[in-house]
Amino acid sequence: MRRKNAHHGFTDVLPSPHTLSDVVREFEYWKWLYWVRDAAGRELGYQDSEGLSQEVYDREDWLDTQLATICPIHQQEAIDVLKWLLRSDRHEGRDEMDVILMNLIGKDYY
C-alpha cells in the first residue's frame, strides 16, 4: 500500500486525465497493451505471459479514484462511462463502485 501511495498514480511521469472519457481511454490503452504483449509472448513460444507490471496495476487503481473524482462534462459522457463500467470486468463487484456511480449521477444528490 505504501508503494502505491508513494507513486500517486505516476502523475509525475504520466499525464493526468482531465475528463472521465480520458480515464476510460487510458483503461482501454492498458487493456490493449496487455493483449498485445500476451499475443507477442505466445507467438514467441511463451505459454504464460507476465501480464502487466505492478506499476500498471497501481496506475489503474489510481485511475479508479479519478472515476470517482472527475465530474462528467455533460450527461452523455456520464451515460457513456456508465455503459463502459457495466461492461468492465475489472470493476464488477469492486468496493469503489458506489462512489463512482454517485459521481456519475452528480455529487449534489448525496
Secondary structure, DSSP 8 states (H G I E B T S, - for coil): -HHHHHHGGGTTTS---SSHHHHHHHHHHHHHHHHHHHHHHHHTT-SS---S-HHHHHHHHHHHHHHHHS--SSHHHHHHHHHHHHH-TTTTT-TTHHHHHHHHH-GGG-
